[in-house]
């Protein structure tokens, strides 16, 4: 028989509920200590903004260990009294059938899931066989390509509500509830109730409306600190504000927009280039399936832009054609110096591209178009 660690009930707002480890995309993963109150607050405010109902059935596609797989998916359903339809592993074809056949009317997903569903190839007869039953889709865990969003919404006759958050915030920070009323596409959303948000420069001074800076937040969803890492905690929580390392800006109406990660920003000859902007242009090319952009050290200008591109199956895309495509749509200093075609991009289990692996010389052992 196991001996209990403590007879004290594990309840109370300020007690640690669990330790959630960061993805470690820029270094060693850190354990973020989240309290019961962090999770309760984040779940309740997410439910208030998304308005999940007791008669809804949610298709679960995110692993439970993922921040959005636990709070946004599982706890949200429990709190709302909604049903949760589980897949042993995500299968886009099976999910397609479930969503179009009436088994689920809400989807909680990562961007990679929506990409997989939007890219599925079906005949016109299969497309018209059953009407989509989706009320809305909530997408979190990374930036969603507008082209993927439009394609997905058109195929499933639904609206995608985007959710922005981090491992350290319970996880929700902002929600864009586009399924409830008209909202600006591309916005992270507005902060959930009780969450204070500012956009600051490198000296922690608030920037002007519309200017880019780091997103910092304060509120009941912010974690206690990193497990056994007081140094990392002090670097991240300053004067009561959690520094997300995410870059963005805010408009006059309070909508928050993301432009990339602080550590991913490329300094090319004194100009700041955000990989997401270049990737959005590359991904818009009809023969490109996915892309990832990083900065590569350059002795003369600091960093150069390098792109890794996954071409669509059956295409014969050339790098010179894609570079010309970029030159026609981007400022000259934002055009990649080099494009490398790969069969796949390195991703973590949550589907996020691991740029650090690309910077460290990751090699695709199965070069060519993705199968």
Secondary structure, DSSP 8 states (H G I E B T S, - for coil): ----S-SS-S-STTSEEEEEE---TTSS--EEEEEHHHHHHHHHHHHHHH---TT-EEEE-S-TTSHIIIIIIIIHHHHHT-EEEE-SS--HHHHHHHHHTTS-SEEEE-HHHHHHHHH----HHHHHHS----SEEEEESS---HHHHHHHHHHHT--EEEEEEEGGGTEEEEEE-TTTS---TTEEEEE-TT-EEEEE-TTS-B--TT--EEEEEESTTS--EETT-HHHHHHHEETTEEEEEEEEEE-TT--EEEEEEGGG-EEETTEEE-HHHHHHHHHTSTTEEEEEEEEEEETTTEEEEEEEEEE-TT----HHHHHHHHHTTS-GGGS-SEEEE-S---B-TTS-B-HHHHHTT---SS-SS--
